[in-house]
Amino acid sequence: MNKLYDSIARQYDQLVKDDIENQTFPFAAYGDIQDMIASYVFDNQEPRKARILDLGIGTASLYEKIMPQKYSLTGIDSSTKMLELAKLRLPDAILYDYDLQNGLPEEIKGEKYDFIIINYVFLHFDQNYVINMINQLGSYLAPTGKILIGDILFCDYGSQKLYFENHPENNGYNYFYHSFEDIAAKTDDIYDVSFMEINEYSGLLIIEKYYESSLHFEETLVKYKSNTEKWKSSQSRKKESKR
């Protein structure tokens, strides 16, 4: 996979922009997801800079949307060429050339982050890997920290099946597809998992430790979309199980 991204590193941002402009699969929602993540970081109320860990940072285009004074950044990617471009954008960032297939690098062991961002990465990994990685990341979260996952994501398997029945032309990619329903059911009980559907095949997951969840309060949903019924959350099920 790293060889593929090395080969397209200089064209990658344009390929994404083309999908956004033409609203084509797979990256049509990429810009919307970046905007939501950037807003989340911007709204951070801590007096200090937010500490961010970005898994699969790529060319770091997200950080053109966030004021540098709002964060300190550690990024990981297995594409050397992508990291070279990220370093040009973010000379002060700590960047690791590391294959996430092997887990997380020893260099960040014991570190705590306010935001762990995983943007269009899990489409390259199977469900066991995704669940194990999310569960492992809990130990890297600072108090009230959040895992933000933007990707090809469906609400449930039925939505996925229906989408590809209606759009068979998009089913030829060598991707793994994941759903809010599966991730909410299979991640550790310490997590609250919330999902915003962006389009038929894309969304944003916000994963927090249950008793630190900012989404316990209905009014906090409004800032993400006025159409709040598109939010799904595992909270109600977890509340029932704790009674």
C-alpha positions, 0 to 999 in steps of 0.5 A, a space after each residue: 500500500 505504501 508503494 501505491 501512495 508513494 506513486 500518487 503522492 504528488 497527485 493525491 490532493 488533486 485526485 481528492 479535489 476532483 472527487 469532491 468537485 464531481 461528487 464521485 466515489 470514493 472521496 466526495 465527502 472528504 472536504 465535508 469530513 475535514 471541515 467537521 474535524 477542523 471545527 471540532 479541534 477549533 472548538 477545543 476549550 482547553 487553554 493549552 494547544 490540543 495534542 493531536 495524533 493523526 494516523 495516516 496523515 498523508 499530505 496533511 491537507 487537513 491542517 490547512 483548515 486549522 490555525 497552527 496555534 490551536 494544536 501540536 501534531 504527531 503524524 504517522 504514515 507509511 508513505 515516505 513521499 506523502 510524509 515529505 509533502 506533509 513536512 513541507 506543510 507542517 515543518 514543526 510536526 513530529 512525523 513517523 514513517 511507520 506502517 500501521 499494519 504493525 500497530 503503533 510505533 514505540 515512540 508514542 507509547 505512553 503519550 496522551 492525545 486530545 484528538 486522534 484523527 483517522 481519515 480515510 485509513 480504515 478502508 484499507 484494513 479489515 474489521 478485526 484490525 479496526 476494532 482492535 486498533 480502536 480498543 488499543 487507542 483508548 489508552 492514548 486518549 487524554 481526559 475527555 479525548 476523542 477519536 475522530 474517524 472519517 471514512 467510507 462508512 455506512 450506518 449498517 450492513 443493510 445500508 451498505 448492501 443497498 448502496 452497492 446494489 444501486 451503484 455496482 460501478 463503485 464495488 470494484 475497489 479493493 477496500 474494506 467497508 465498515 459500519 457504525 452498527 458493527 463498530 458500536 457493537 464490537 468496541 469496548 464498553 468503555 466507549 460511546 460511539 456517535 456517527 454522522 452520515 455525510 452521504 450514502 457511503 461516507 460519515 464521521 465517527 466520534 468515539 469517546 469514553 462513555 462517562 466523558 462523552 460530550 454528546 450526552 447533551 442534545 444541544 451539542 449536536 446542533 453545531 455539527 448539522 442542523 439536520 440532527 436526526 442523521 446522528 446515530 449514537 450507541 449511548 441509548 443502548 449503553 444506558 439501558 445495559 447499565 440499568 
